[in-house]
């Protein structure tokens, strides 16, 4: 599976939500997520836990003209606690990220409005790319939402939340 993505800081989640709703996005869910990232030789691997379930997600990203093309796989997990313990013991944990995520959608584009513990407010756009489809076909939808939200290309972030937290932490 693939997405064309953009991540950015937000000043006002409520304003971003109102702007997205004004152009046809709809509220889908309020999610409480715990992402545990494990050490792996290639890409990123996280265990995402929500009250409704858990998934192992492996992904890699490449930058394409300031947006990111993400390739990912998702596997449902029946026992999150046991999986987290096993993966932690065998691979080691890089970081844990907890967030409250408001999910909005329009067609194949997801807008995440995130309150990330210890980091603040962020937005993340994910335009789902069909198998065999050129990712550039989804760029217009991402660009439109960025413009509506008042986000410039220079405001985009190309790292994960745990990498942002590591950059902000004082050196040891």
Buried (B, 14 or more C-beta within 10 A) or exposed (E): EBBBBBBBBBEEBEEBBEBBBEEEBEEEEEBEBBBBBBEBEEEBBBBBBBEEEBBBBBBEBEEEEEBBBBBBEEEEBEEBEEBBEEBBEEBEBBBBBBBBBBBBBBEBBBBBBBBBEEBEBBBBBBBBBEEEEEBEEBBEBBBBBBEBBEBEEEBBBBEBBBBBBEEEEEEE
